[in-house]
Amino acid sequence: MNMAQVEEKERIDIKQRFFRFNTLIALVVSVIIIYIFLTRFDLTGTASIIKNSNLFLLICGLVTFYVFLPLRGYRWKGLLSEAKINLPTLELTRFYLLAWFANSILPARIGDIYRAHLLKKNRAISFPLSLGVIFSERIFDLAITAILVISSGILYLNLVTAPELHGLLLKGMIIICLVVGLFVLFSWRAGWLQRFIPPKFRSYYESFTKGLFRSPARLPIISIESLIIWLSEAGRLF
């Protein structure tokens, strides 16, 4: 094939890709997001806040965010290894960054779903299995957050003057403890629940449960990683 034919083939391929339904939908969504951003977002006010902020602390916040991002990728790698999946930390960190970008512009933490999609698209890893791994990750986050809130609450609860806030904090902690407890029960008794799943969904359920965390030996290291991650979040917020 000569050079002219190669160039013609590339032009046709680019044209076909541009007019694909998925590409057009993505383009429309992007235009809508940019329009909302430009019309609803106070760019002048934001620029003023940044200009009058403490530049040193702002840089520290940015550095904290990006420096600890690879640790999230490494923790994800460890959770995936429970399902006999071994992927490079750098690649998983890149997926995490893309997912967080999605979280910045879309509601309901859609970025977590996008992470599972990226694994399926780039590594042919089962989507339900990826969701099981991410579900385990979120349970660790909940548990560590609960520990940090309880610990800080012991020190600073007397500073919260509104009685209704005391009740809300207590109810929140009870709910988190229940969720973590149900996750532990579900992880170890997932097979028992399978009989209640309709047959056409059992393969998805089995794949999902394969991604759940079940390794007591790795519990300390994953917990420590989660604690460092959330301390970095607290530092960034500070």
Secondary structure, DSSP 8 states (H G I E B T S, - for coil): --HHHHHHHHHHHHHHHHTSHHHHHHHHHHHHHHHHHHHHS-HHHHHHHHHTS-HHHHHHHHHHHHHSHHHHHHHHHHHHHTTT----HHHHHHHHHHHHHHHHHSSTTHHHHHHHHHHHHHH---HHHHHHHHHHHHHHHHHHHHHHHHHHHHHHGGG---HHHHHHHHHHHHHHHHHHHHHHHHHHSHHHHGGGS-GGGHHHHHHHHHTS---GGGHHHHHHHHHHHHHHHHHHH-
